[in-house]
Amino acid sequence: MIALARLVVIGFVVLTIIYVCLSFYSRSIRKGKLREKWDAGPQKVDRETFVQRGLEKYDGSIRRKLILGVYIVPVVVVSVIIYLTNHS
């Protein structure tokens, strides 16, 4: 039972680190694309306002929520492996 608790805690910490890194990376890519879009054509607002509004829209998008798959997919895979190993 202690081994399972250790697996869960360590797994959660590792997955959280991966999630945070992916989140920062994805946000920085989106910010770069928004800056390129602002530079490409005439805009009615200044650059920082344009980028900020775009990032606010991005925070509510489905792509941002898909990163949560970082938690779901590994847990399901490990659970299936444990089940198959113990019940074969």
FIRO-343659 format. One line per field, with one value per residue (C-alpha): x, y, z; residue in three letters. Coordinates in steps of 0.5 Angstrom, whole numbers, plus 500, padded with zeros to 3 digits. Each point is the difference from the previous one (the first is absolute). Layout:
% residues N
u [X  ...]
v [Y  ...]
w [Z  ...]
residu [ALA  ...]
//
This chain:
% residues 88
u [500  506  503  493  500  507  498  494  504  506  496  496  506  503  494  499  507  499  493  503  506  495  495  506  502  494  498  507  498  494  502  506  494  496  506  501  493  500  506  497  495  497  496  496  503  507  504  500  492  500  504  497  493  502  503  493  497  505  499  493  501  500  507  502  496  503  506  496  501  507  496  495  504  506  495  496  506  503  493  499  507  499  493  503  506  496  494  504]
v [500  505  498  502  507  501  499  505  505  500  499  506  504  498  501  507  502  498  503  507  500  498  506  505  497  500  507  503  497  503  507  500  498  506  505  498  501  507  501  498  505  506  499  505  499  500  493  499  500  496  495  500  499  494  497  501  496  495  499  498  496  492  500  502  495  494  501  497  494  499  498  495  496  498  498  496  497  498  497  496  497  499  496  496  498  498  497  496]
w [500  501  494  496  504  498  493  500  504  496  493  502  501  494  496  503  498  493  500  502  495  494  502  500  494  496  503  498  493  500  502  494  495  503  499  493  498  503  496  494  499  503  506  504  507  502  500  508  500  494  503  506  497  496  506  504  494  500  507  499  494  499  498  507  503  496  504  506  496  503  507  497  494  505  506  495  497  507  502  494  501  507  499  494  504  507  496  495]
residu [MET  ILE  ALA  LEU  ALA  ARG  LEU  VAL  VAL  ILE  GLY  PHE  VAL  VAL  LEU  THR  ILE  ILE  TYR  VAL  CYS  LEU  SER  PHE  TYR  SER  ARG  SER  ILE  ARG  LYS  GLY  LYS  LEU  ARG  GLU  LYS  TRP  ASP  ALA  GLY  PRO  GLN  LYS  VAL  ASP  ARG  GLU  THR  PHE  VAL  GLN  ARG  GLY  LEU  GLU  LYS  TYR  ASP  GLY  SER  ILE  ARG  ARG  LYS  LEU  ILE  LEU  GLY  VAL  TYR  ILE  VAL  PRO  VAL  VAL  VAL  VAL  SER  VAL  ILE  ILE  TYR  LEU  THR  ASN  HIS  SER]
//
